[in-house]
Amino acid sequence: MNDISSSNKAADAAFSSASDQPASAPLPQKPEVPAHFQQFLCFDFGTKRTGCASGNRVLGGANPLPTIKAEGAEARLVAVDKLVREWQPNALVIGVPYHPDGAAHENTARALKFGRQLRSRCKLPVYEVDERYSTTEALAGGARDADAASACIILEQFLRSLP
């Protein structure tokens, strides 16, 4: 079952309520990704480190990029801008964390906010992937940079979901 949704829809749904509590994980659905979108950048958001990966639809794989080590939003976004200029992706993908039971938590809201910032700043579509267990999988695989490896896992999951 696919667990990816367009952040435009999910972010709107997650933040349209008056409640301060983040919503639970959105229901799985196939992303509506135009067939001509071939190149993607993926981010595994963290408040201190953000893992990065690039990948494309043709090969269906992802490659790690240097992890962004920035604690402030502006410094993080400047680093993302540099990657977007260098790689010229058609769209961006972000990992959105949830508790194992699908409940949202504080980092869920932070990741969704990061997605909105990317969409506004980079003027590119942003797709969300439920990233539960991606870091665990990266560490179990012996990753030297768990953040970048996690971004690869998230992006490969996204790419596998595309027709």
Disulfide bonds with the S-S distance in Angstrom:
none
